[in-house]
Amino acid sequence: MEKSLEQLKREYEKTTVLLEQEKRKMQRLKNRQAYLESGSRKQRTHRLITHGAAIESIVPQTKELTETEFYSLMENILNLPQAAHFIQSAMASHSPQEKGGD
């Protein structure tokens, strides 16, 4: 028994709809995978933003500096002998956080 042209068209449409649904499902899975893999990048971005905000809150004048001026200022400050001492002290008293903590 052969199928009519109308039946074949309906089957084709149903199959096309299913194919599109599966493509969307596959894309959602790929998006989810990319989201999960980007976790460490997002943590780094969060840390950088938080540290930058801390600097701006302590020294609000830095908001007016260009990026180049800010980098130059930070290099000059961090090249001071006292800065090296404070950095070493901070690292010595640093207690590593558990994975996943902020």
Residue pairs with C-beta under 8 A, 6 or more apart in sequence:
3 11
43 102
46 102
55 62
56 62
56 63
62 70
62 73
65 73
77 83
78 84
78 87
